[in-house]
Amino acid sequence: MKRTVNQDLSNSQAKSHGSDAIRTQVSKIPWVTLLLIASNIAVAFWAVLNPNFANDYGFRASEPTLLTFFTNLFVHANTLHLMANMVFLAAVGAAVEIATGSLRFSIVFFLSGSLGTVLYWLALRSTVEAPVLIGASGGIAGCATYFSLKYTKLRVPFAPNRSTTVAIITMAWLALQLTGAIIKIGEPVTAAAFLAHLGGGLGGLLLRLVFHAPDLGSKRVGHAVYEALIDQGPLVQIEHLKNHIKTHPEDMAMQINLANEYRTLGDNEDEKTILLNVLFQLESDDQVAVVTRLLEIDGLTHISPTKRRMLADNLPLPTSLLLLNSIVDMPKSESQRPEALLDIVRHARNSDDQLAENALQILKTDYPTHPTLDIARQRGWLS
């Protein structure tokens, strides 16, 4: 029967469903983050035409105004200052927005930035020659702190084939800000707004205590980091995926991605284990790809014939027929083999009469007294 089914079924049809990973991606565009980046870049172009722009719209601790309290977040000293902040905003800001939503991200960014400005003002309000505070660093620091506290163990890349947790990166960054602030104590003018950064980080900490991002955010971030680790190699990705699945075992897409990473390493046993664990939890369209792959790596032997027949009833042709044929390929003593032959007749009779006829012939030859023959006669499939 194996030869007959494999000849009669179109392999190209079976493989059209694909045996590659089911890479369900979380699609969410961080519009507010993109708008902030675009606004900062637009302001930078405007500042080129106005040499006094930074002094006019930056925040002066000795002469605070409501306007500059807000506009200083969009002004930068030079191209390097701008690009450094925008790169970090694109990474951390987008992660927070995707995880928690645009409204919550906006609140975290602007309140953290505002708290950074307040701390800067409290520290330097009596210093006449204090430099103008400019830059989005306070808001970004708040996002970084908020993000790391919510997703402490989430791993992100920091060098080729190297990754570490968000918490470690954020703590190192905050330590640098604290060091900078302490070193400048006693000087009348600060070279950089480290206190504003610390104030922003404190804002992220306080807002984390107020807000509780939904679990869906953690899923979104896990997917985003997986994509970010695409160039880090399968070992790094597997480590991230395993940590993600510990928190979200119901995330079928990431389970399949983990199986695919094992496949990349040539580890068919671990791949097979993952696929078998998720097979019956997937939608039928996704089951097709998994069944096709399990057939390729001889993974169906771990599934009982009864479960294979139940699964075949929910799968489209020709995958269902290939699944049933895996039972027919078993020894003749297998108790479910005649039922699988009858199932093949039932599935194939309206699409492939020859295949159905071949299955009936094998049924008559191998099981001349089996009750399935009576069922076939009652249904008019056998004269």
Protein Blocks (a to p, Z undefined) as FASTA:
>chain_A
ZZmmmmmpcfklmmmnopadcddddddddfklmmmmmmmmmmmmmmmmmmklmmmmmccf
klccfklmmmmmmgcfblmlmmmmmmmmmmmmmmmmmmnojklmmmmmmmmmmmmmmmmm
mmmmmmmklccdedjklmmmmmmmmmmmmmmmlccdfbehiacdfklmmmmmmmmmmmmm
mmmgoiabdfbdfklmmmmmmmmmmmmmmpccdfklmmmmmmmmmmmmmmnojklmmmmm
mmmmmmmmmlmklmmmmmmmmmmnopaklmmmmmmmmmmmpcfklmmmmmmmmmmnopmm
mpcfklmmmmmmmpccfklmmmmmmmmmpcfklmklmmmmmmmmmmmmmmommlmmmmmm
mmmmmmmmbfklmmmmmnopaZZ
